Amino acid sequence: MYSNGWGSLIYRAPGNQKKKATSIVTRAFLHRVVEYAKPYKRVIVGVLLAIAIKSALALIPPMLYRAILDKAIPQKDKSLLTELAMGLLAIPIAVGIFGVVKSYYVAKIGSYIINDLRTATYRHLQRSSVRFFTATKTGEVMSRLSNDVRGARNAITDTFVEIVTNVMNVALTLAIMLAIEWRLTLVGLAFLPLFLVPGNVIASKLRVLVREQMDMYATLSAIANQTLNISGVLLTKVFGRAEHNVALYHEKANELRDLSVRISFIGVWFGMGMGLISSLGTVVVYWWGGNLAIDGKLTVGTLVSLTVYLTSLYGPITQLVNSRVKIATSLVSFERVFEILDMDIEIADAPGAVVLDAVDGAIAFDNVSFSYALANYQRIPGAYESYYDDEGSEERSDDGGGIGPAHSVDLAPDSDEEIGLLTAAVPLAPRIKRRRPKMERLPQLRTTERFWPRNIGMSGRIKSEYGVDDRAAASGRSYALNGVSFSVAPGQLAAVVGPSGRARRR
């Protein structure tokens, strides 16, 4: 009944073949992602400026440390020391302010882009054929529309912004380190290859695992959607499939659990390896720089500032290596959403199709009667007139269902003194320009006998303030509905709801 993979979700017409999980991110794919950001160039410029200013401010403190150790303390200049200390206090405040500005613009651009992506996906689904939805698990479609779109937003607001920030930090830090002491800078850069090798291996591995994880999320969503809606629950109760459904859900949940633990385990080992490489590089720079300081070729303040900058350099480099892994995993969300957008529309308007204007006319029911083929069936009184709204205002029906324009007859009220309500969405009179129909409450019909399905077949007729139908009395038959009149305008939905529909809502 359930199966894994997107192949079980979409109808694979020619050209809609399933992509492999191991497919690499191509330049064309990245260009397609960037296309969604083009309408928001000004916001992107604001993000870049905020990132650049924040990165530059964050690199000032090591210079102040150097001045304190090499000038203020040796010269016993308390005034200079106070100024430098005040600078160290002001810098974090300024960094925090620009960090807030950056976060605002990042949230704004992420929300705007994902809103466009979500709307485009929903529009494409609305244009899809009925065959697509009959062959598609609703839960998997909803997973792509919600979980994957949310994952794509995280890729923009987290991964891409983090990459830009780290690139700026690395460039600025490297320039300052080379200006201060180029020999120790080269020693620190000698460890960069050790960062790149494990990053390439882990990125390709995690990409496959995260793709599989997202497919499992979609499978669980499909199982829950199919078994917890009203149709699924009825089937479960009728055929006694509760234990089977629980076992199936538990099995898939266990698979997802094991895969999530595996992904976390790989990430922990990767983080530990990056930390060890960073520590090794820092130790070597301290040892070499310490020897230079002992020989009088390097000041203590310069050594301290260089090691701080080295830490600031290794941090962004490690995150850039991690970003390769994050890109490989977060872009999976874009891939899964694009798979929907890339599906061909089986039934589409022909080029130059004529746009239809509003349809004129209406379907009218005037004094319509309906009866079941049962003896002595009781007639339900209806409305004998058609009601039109002259003001064009809208009013909800009393049942609170909020179902929109519809006609319904309440055949099973709850009170002892029965009140049948006929609510009708009546089209506007031709003289009214507004096209929006109104939910109109028609006159209350008071009955003297409770009408439940068990009353079917009883002798007698239900009386009302409108009297008893003489035609029914003469023929000896009773009506389920009689004398109901209303009109249906184009685009309206008319329905008469009996006790089964109303009772089931209760």
C-alpha positions as CSV (number, residue, x, y, z in Angstrom):
1,M,0.0,0.0,0.0
2,Y,2.9,2.3,0.7
3,S,6.3,2.6,-1.0
4,N,9.4,4.7,-0.8
5,G,10.6,7.3,-3.2
6,W,9.3,10.0,-5.5
7,G,8.5,7.4,-8.1
8,S,5.4,6.5,-6.0
9,L,4.4,10.1,-5.9
10,I,4.3,11.4,-9.5
11,Y,3.1,9.9,-12.7
12,R,6.3,9.5,-14.7
13,A,5.3,10.7,-18.1
14,P,8.1,10.9,-20.7
15,G,10.6,13.5,-19.6
16,N,9.7,13.2,-15.9
17,Q,12.2,10.6,-14.9
18,K,13.3,10.3,-11.3
19,K,16.6,12.0,-10.5
20,K,19.3,10.1,-8.8
21,A,20.2,11.0,-5.2
22,T,23.8,11.2,-6.2
23,S,23.4,13.8,-8.9
24,I,25.8,16.7,-8.4
25,V,24.7,20.3,-8.2
26,T,25.4,21.9,-11.6
27,R,26.0,25.5,-12.5
28,A,22.6,25.5,-14.3
29,F,20.9,24.4,-11.1
30,L,22.6,27.1,-9.0
31,H,21.7,29.7,-11.7
32,R,18.0,28.5,-11.4
33,V,18.2,29.1,-7.6
34,V,19.7,32.5,-8.1
35,E,16.9,33.5,-10.5
36,Y,14.5,33.6,-7.6
37,A,16.7,36.3,-5.9
38,K,17.0,38.6,-8.8
39,P,13.8,40.6,-8.1
40,Y,15.3,41.5,-4.7
41,K,18.6,43.0,-5.7
42,R,18.3,46.0,-3.4
43,V,17.7,43.8,-0.3
44,I,20.7,41.7,-1.3
45,V,22.9,44.8,-1.5
46,G,21.7,45.7,2.0
47,V,22.6,42.3,3.3
48,L,26.1,42.4,1.7
49,L,26.8,45.9,3.2
50,A,25.7,44.8,6.6
51,I,27.9,41.7,6.4
52,A,30.9,43.6,5.2
53,I,30.7,46.2,8.0
54,K,30.1,43.6,10.7
55,S,33.1,41.5,9.5
56,A,35.4,44.5,9.4
57,L,34.4,45.6,12.9
58,A,34.9,42.1,14.3
59,L,38.6,42.2,13.2
60,I,39.5,45.3,15.1
61,P,39.8,43.8,18.7
62,P,43.1,41.8,17.9
63,M,44.7,45.1,16.9
64,L,43.7,46.6,20.2
65,Y,45.1,43.6,22.0
66,R,48.4,44.2,20.2
67,A,48.4,47.9,21.2
68,I,47.7,47.1,24.9
69,L,50.6,44.5,25.1
70,D,53.2,46.4,23.0
71,K,52.4,50.0,23.9
72,A,50.1,50.7,26.8
73,I,51.6,48.2,29.3
74,P,55.3,48.7,28.4
75,Q,54.9,52.5,28.4
76,K,52.7,52.4,31.5
77,D,50.3,54.7,29.7
78,K,47.0,54.4,31.7
79,S,45.2,56.9,29.5
80,L,46.0,54.9,26.4
81,L,45.0,51.7,28.2
82,T,41.7,53.3,29.1
83,E,41.0,54.3,25.5
84,L,41.9,50.9,24.2
85,A,39.6,49.3,26.8
86,M,36.7,51.6,25.9
87,G,37.3,50.6,22.2
88,L,37.1,46.9,23.2
89,L,33.8,47.7,24.8
90,A,32.3,49.7,21.9
91,I,33.2,47.2,19.2
92,P,30.9,44.4,20.3
93,I,28.0,46.9,20.6
94,A,28.6,48.1,17.0
95,V,29.0,44.5,15.8
96,G,25.7,43.6,17.5
97,I,23.8,46.5,15.9
98,F,24.9,45.6,12.4
99,G,24.2,42.0,13.2
100,V,20.6,42.9,13.9
101,V,20.4,44.8,10.6
102,K,21.9,41.9,8.7
103,S,19.4,39.5,10.4
104,Y,16.5,41.7,9.4
105,Y,17.5,41.8,5.7
106,V,18.3,38.1,5.7
107,A,14.9,37.2,7.1
108,K,13.2,39.6,4.6
109,I,14.9,38.2,1.5
110,G,14.5,34.6,2.7
111,S,10.8,35.1,3.3
112,Y,10.2,36.9,0.0
113,I,12.1,34.3,-2.1
114,I,10.4,31.3,-0.4
115,N,7.0,32.9,-0.8
116,D,7.6,33.1,-4.5
117,L,8.8,29.5,-4.6
118,R,5.9,28.3,-2.5
119,T,3.4,30.1,-4.7
120,A,5.0,28.8,-7.9
121,T,4.8,25.3,-6.6
122,Y,1.2,25.6,-5.5
123,R,0.3,27.2,-8.9
124,H,1.9,24.3,-10.7
125,L,0.1,21.8,-8.6
126,Q,-3.2,23.5,-9.3
127,R,-2.5,23.2,-13.1
128,S,-1.7,19.5,-12.8
129,S,-4.1,16.9,-14.1
130,V,-6.5,14.8,-12.2
131,R,-4.5,11.7,-13.0
132,F,-1.5,13.2,-11.1
133,F,-3.6,13.5,-7.9
134,T,-5.1,10.1,-8.3
135,A,-1.7,8.5,-8.6
136,T,-0.1,10.7,-5.9
137,K,0.1,10.3,-2.2
138,T,-1.2,13.5,-0.7
139,G,1.2,13.3,2.2
140,E,4.2,13.4,-0.1
141,V,2.9,16.3,-2.0
142,M,2.3,18.2,1.2
143,S,5.8,17.3,2.4
144,R,7.3,18.9,-0.7
145,L,5.1,21.9,-0.4
146,S,5.8,22.5,3.3
147,N,9.0,20.6,4.6
148,D,11.0,21.0,1.4
149,V,10.1,24.7,0.9
150,R,11.0,25.3,4.5
151,G,14.3,23.6,3.9
152,A,14.9,25.7,0.9
153,R,14.3,28.8,3.0
154,N,17.0,27.6,5.5
155,A,19.4,27.1,2.7
156,I,19.0,30.8,1.8
157,T,18.8,32.4,5.2
158,D,21.5,30.1,6.8
159,T,23.8,28.4,4.3
160,F,24.2,31.1,1.6
161,V,24.5,33.9,4.1
162,E,27.0,32.0,6.1
163,I,29.1,31.4,3.0
164,V,29.2,35.1,2.1
165,T,30.1,36.0,5.7
166,N,32.9,33.5,5.9
167,V,34.4,34.4,2.6
168,M,34.6,38.1,3.7
169,N,36.0,37.1,7.0
170,V,38.7,34.9,5.4
171,A,39.7,37.6,2.9
172,L,39.9,40.4,5.5
173,T,41.7,38.3,8.1
174,L,44.2,36.9,5.6
175,A,45.1,40.4,4.4
176,I,45.6,41.7,8.0
177,M,47.8,38.7,8.9
178,L,50.0,39.1,5.9
179,A,50.5,42.7,6.7
180,I,51.5,41.9,10.3
181,E,53.7,38.9,9.9
182,W,53.8,37.1,6.6
183,R,56.0,34.2,7.8
184,L,53.7,33.0,10.5
185,T,50.8,33.5,8.2
186,L,52.2,31.1,5.6
187,V,52.8,28.6,8.4
188,G,49.2,28.7,9.4
189,L,48.1,28.4,5.8
190,A,50.1,25.2,5.3
191,F,47.4,23.3,7.2
192,L,44.6,24.3,4.7
193,P,44.8,21.1,2.6
194,L,43.9,19.1,5.7
195,F,40.6,21.0,5.9
196,L,39.7,20.3,2.3
197,V,40.2,16.6,1.9
198,P,37.7,15.4,4.6
199,G,35.2,18.0,3.5
200,N,34.9,16.6,0.0
201,V,34.4,13.1,1.2
202,I,31.8,13.9,3.9
203,A,29.9,16.2,1.5
204,S,29.2,13.5,-1.0
205,K,28.3,11.0,1.7
206,L,25.9,13.3,3.6
207,R,24.2,14.4,0.4
208,V,23.0,10.9,-0.3
209,L,22.0,10.3,3.3
210,V,20.0,13.6,3.7
211,R,18.2,12.8,0.4
212,E,17.2,9.5,1.8
213,Q,16.2,11.1,5.1
214,M,13.8,13.6,3.4
215,D,12.3,10.8,1.4
216,M,11.6,9.0,4.6
217,Y,10.0,12.1,6.1
218,A,7.7,12.2,3.0
219,T,6.8,8.5,3.4
220,L,5.8,9.0,7.1
221,S,3.7,12.0,6.1
222,A,2.0,10.0,3.4
223,I,1.2,7.1,5.8
224,A,-0.2,9.5,8.4
225,N,-2.3,11.4,5.8
226,Q,-3.8,8.3,4.3
227,T,-4.6,6.5,7.6
228,L,-5.7,9.5,9.7
229,N,-8.2,11.2,7.4
230,I,-11.8,10.2,7.6
231,S,-11.7,7.8,4.7
232,G,-8.6,6.1,6.0
233,V,-10.0,5.8,9.5
234,L,-13.2,4.2,8.2
235,L,-11.2,1.7,6.1
236,T,-9.1,0.9,9.2
237,K,-12.1,0.3,11.4
238,V,-14.0,-1.8,8.8
239,F,-11.1,-4.1,7.9
240,G,-9.4,-4.1,11.3
241,R,-6.1,-2.7,10.0
242,A,-5.1,-0.6,13.0
243,E,-2.3,-2.9,14.2
244,H,-1.0,-3.2,10.7
245,N,-0.9,0.6,10.2
246,V,0.8,1.0,13.6
247,A,3.4,-1.6,12.7
248,L,4.1,0.0,9.3
249,Y,4.4,3.4,10.7
250,H,6.7,2.1,13.5
251,E,8.9,0.4,11.0
252,K,9.3,3.5,8.8
253,A,9.9,5.6,11.9
254,N,12.6,3.3,13.1
255,E,14.3,3.5,9.7
256,L,14.2,7.3,10.0
257,R,15.5,7.2,13.5
258,D,18.5,5.1,12.6
259,L,19.3,7.2,9.6
260,S,19.1,10.4,11.6
261,V,21.5,9.0,14.2
262,R,23.9,8.0,11.4
263,I,23.9,11.5,10.0
264,S,24.5,13.0,13.4
265,F,27.3,10.6,14.1
266,I,29.1,11.5,10.8
267,G,28.7,15.2,11.6
268,V,30.2,14.8,15.1
269,W,33.2,13.0,13.7
270,F,33.7,15.6,11.0
271,G,33.5,18.5,13.5
272,M,36.0,16.8,15.8
273,G,38.4,16.3,12.9
274,M,38.2,20.0,11.9
275,G,38.8,21.0,15.5
276,L,41.9,18.9,15.8
277,I,43.3,20.4,12.6
278,S,42.6,23.9,13.9
279,S,44.3,23.1,17.2
280,L,47.4,21.7,15.4
281,G,47.8,24.8,13.3
282,T,47.5,27.1,16.3
283,V,50.0,25.1,18.4
284,V,52.6,25.2,15.5
285,V,52.2,29.0,15.1
286,Y,52.5,29.5,18.9
287,W,55.7,27.4,19.0
288,W,57.3,29.1,16.0
289,G,56.2,32.6,17.0
290,G,57.4,32.0,20.6
291,N,60.8,31.2,19.3
292,L,60.8,34.4,17.2
293,A,59.7,36.4,20.3
294,I,62.5,34.9,22.4
295,D,65.0,35.8,19.8
296,G,63.6,39.4,19.8
297,K,62.3,39.2,16.2
298,L,58.7,39.4,17.2
299,T,56.8,41.2,20.0
300,V,54.4,39.5,22.3
301,G,51.5,41.7,21.2
302,T,52.1,40.7,17.6
303,L,52.2,37.0,18.5
304,V,49.0,37.2,20.5
305,S,47.2,39.2,17.8
306,L,48.4,36.7,15.1
307,T,47.1,33.7,17.0
308,V,43.7,35.4,17.6
309,Y,43.6,36.2,13.8
310,L,44.6,32.6,13.1
311,T,41.7,31.3,15.2
312,S,39.5,33.8,13.3
313,L,40.9,32.4,10.0
314,Y,40.5,28.7,10.9
315,G,36.9,29.2,12.1
316,P,35.6,30.6,8.8
317,I,37.6,28.1,6.8
318,T,36.1,25.2,8.8
319,Q,32.7,26.7,8.3
320,L,33.4,27.0,4.6
321,V,34.3,23.4,4.4
322,N,31.1,22.6,6.4
323,S,29.3,24.9,4.0
324,R,30.2,22.5,1.2
325,V,28.5,19.8,3.2
326,K,25.5,22.1,4.0
327,I,25.1,23.1,0.4
328,A,25.1,19.4,-0.6
329,T,22.4,18.7,1.9
330,S,20.3,21.9,1.9
331,L,20.0,22.1,-1.9
332,V,18.3,18.7,-1.8
333,S,15.2,20.7,-0.7
334,F,15.4,22.8,-3.9
335,E,15.9,19.7,-6.0
336,R,12.7,18.1,-4.6
337,V,10.7,21.3,-5.1
338,F,12.1,21.7,-8.6
339,E,11.0,18.1,-9.4
340,I,7.4,19.3,-9.0
341,L,8.0,22.4,-11.1
342,D,9.7,20.4,-13.8
343,M,6.7,18.1,-14.3
344,D,4.9,18.6,-17.6
345,I,1.4,19.9,-17.5
346,E,-0.6,17.1,-19.2
347,I,-3.6,19.3,-20.0
348,A,-2.7,22.9,-20.8
349,D,-4.3,25.7,-22.7
350,A,-3.4,26.0,-26.3
351,P,-1.4,29.0,-27.4
352,G,-3.7,31.9,-28.1
353,A,-6.6,30.3,-26.3
354,V,-9.7,32.5,-26.0
355,V,-10.3,34.0,-22.5
356,L,-13.9,33.4,-21.5
357,D,-15.8,36.3,-20.0
358,A,-18.3,36.0,-17.2
359,V,-21.1,33.6,-18.0
360,D,-24.6,35.0,-18.0
361,G,-27.7,33.2,-16.9
362,A,-28.7,31.0,-14.1
363,I,-30.2,27.6,-13.3
364,A,-33.5,28.0,-11.4
365,F,-35.4,25.4,-9.4
366,D,-39.1,26.5,-9.0
367,N,-41.3,24.5,-6.7
368,V,-39.3,21.3,-7.1
369,S,-40.3,18.1,-5.2
370,F,-38.4,14.9,-4.5
371,S,-39.6,11.7,-2.8
372,Y,-38.2,8.3,-2.0
373,A,-39.9,5.1,-3.2
374,L,-41.2,4.3,0.2
375,A,-44.8,4.1,1.4
376,N,-46.2,6.8,3.7
377,Y,-42.9,8.8,3.5
378,Q,-43.3,12.0,5.3
379,R,-42.9,15.3,3.5
380,I,-40.4,17.9,4.7
381,P,-41.8,21.4,4.4
382,G,-39.7,23.7,2.2
383,A,-39.8,27.3,1.1
384,Y,-42.4,28.2,-1.4
385,E,-40.8,31.4,-2.6
386,S,-37.5,32.5,-4.1
387,Y,-35.6,35.1,-2.1
388,Y,-33.2,37.6,-3.6
389,D,-30.8,40.0,-1.9
390,D,-31.2,43.6,-3.0
391,E,-28.2,44.9,-1.1
392,G,-25.5,42.4,-2.1
393,S,-24.3,41.9,1.4
394,E,-23.0,38.6,2.7
395,E,-24.2,36.7,5.8
396,R,-23.1,33.3,7.2
397,S,-25.5,30.5,7.6
398,D,-26.6,29.5,11.1
399,D,-24.9,26.2,11.1
400,G,-21.5,27.9,11.3
401,G,-20.0,25.6,8.8
402,G,-18.6,28.3,6.7
403,I,-18.9,26.2,3.6
404,G,-19.4,29.1,1.2
405,P,-22.2,29.5,-1.3
406,A,-24.5,26.5,-0.9
407,H,-28.1,25.5,-0.4
408,S,-28.9,23.2,2.5
409,V,-31.9,21.9,4.4
410,D,-31.5,20.9,8.0
411,L,-33.6,17.7,8.3
412,A,-32.5,16.7,11.8
413,P,-32.6,19.6,14.3
414,D,-31.8,18.9,18.0
415,S,-34.4,20.9,19.9
416,D,-37.8,19.4,21.0
417,E,-39.7,22.1,19.0
418,E,-38.2,21.3,15.7
419,I,-37.0,24.1,13.4
420,G,-36.0,23.3,9.9
421,L,-33.7,25.8,8.3
422,L,-33.3,26.4,4.6
423,T,-30.1,28.4,3.9
424,A,-29.5,29.4,0.3
425,A,-26.9,31.2,-1.6
426,V,-29.3,33.2,-3.8
427,P,-27.9,34.9,-6.9
428,L,-28.3,38.7,-7.1
429,A,-31.1,40.2,-9.1
430,P,-30.1,41.3,-12.6
431,R,-30.2,44.9,-11.5
432,I,-27.4,44.3,-9.0
433,K,-23.9,44.8,-10.4
434,R,-22.0,42.8,-7.7
435,R,-21.6,39.2,-8.6
436,R,-20.8,37.9,-5.1
437,P,-23.7,35.7,-3.9
438,K,-25.1,36.0,-0.4
439,M,-25.7,33.4,2.3
440,E,-29.4,34.1,3.0
441,R,-31.4,32.7,5.9
442,L,-34.9,31.8,4.7
443,P,-38.0,31.6,6.9
444,Q,-38.0,29.1,9.8
445,L,-40.3,26.1,9.3
446,R,-41.7,24.8,12.5
447,T,-42.7,21.2,12.6
448,T,-44.7,19.3,15.2
449,E,-42.9,16.0,14.8
450,R,-39.2,15.1,15.1
451,F,-37.9,14.0,11.8
452,W,-35.1,11.4,12.1
453,P,-34.4,8.5,9.7
454,R,-36.3,6.2,12.0
455,N,-39.5,8.2,11.2
456,I,-39.3,7.1,7.5
457,G,-42.4,5.1,6.6
458,M,-44.6,6.4,9.4
459,S,-48.1,7.4,8.5
460,G,-49.1,11.0,8.6
461,R,-47.6,14.2,7.4
462,I,-45.5,16.9,9.0
463,K,-47.5,20.1,9.3
464,S,-46.0,23.5,9.1
465,E,-47.1,27.1,9.2
466,Y,-47.4,26.9,5.4
467,G,-49.9,24.2,5.6
468,V,-50.1,20.7,4.2
469,D,-49.5,19.9,0.5
470,D,-52.9,19.1,-1.0
471,R,-51.2,17.2,-3.9
472,A,-49.5,14.9,-1.5
473,A,-52.7,14.3,0.4
474,A,-54.6,13.5,-2.8
475,S,-52.0,11.1,-4.1
476,G,-51.4,9.4,-0.8
477,R,-47.7,10.0,-1.1
478,S,-45.3,12.1,1.0
479,Y,-42.4,14.2,-0.1
480,A,-38.8,14.3,1.2
481,L,-38.6,17.8,-0.3
482,N,-41.4,19.8,-1.8
483,G,-42.0,23.3,-3.0
484,V,-38.3,24.3,-2.8
485,S,-37.4,27.2,-5.1
486,F,-34.0,28.8,-5.7
487,S,-31.7,29.9,-8.5
488,V,-28.0,29.0,-9.0
489,A,-25.8,31.5,-10.7
490,P,-22.7,30.5,-12.7
491,G,-19.9,29.5,-10.3
492,Q,-22.3,28.7,-7.4
493,L,-22.6,25.3,-5.7
494,A,-26.0,24.2,-4.7
495,A,-26.6,21.2,-2.4
496,V,-29.4,19.9,-0.2
497,V,-27.9,18.2,2.9
498,G,-30.0,15.7,4.8
499,P,-29.6,14.3,8.3
500,S,-26.6,12.1,7.4
501,G,-24.4,15.0,6.5
502,R,-25.5,17.3,9.3
503,A,-25.4,14.6,11.9
504,R,-21.9,13.5,10.8
505,R,-20.6,17.0,11.4
506,R,-21.8,16.8,14.9
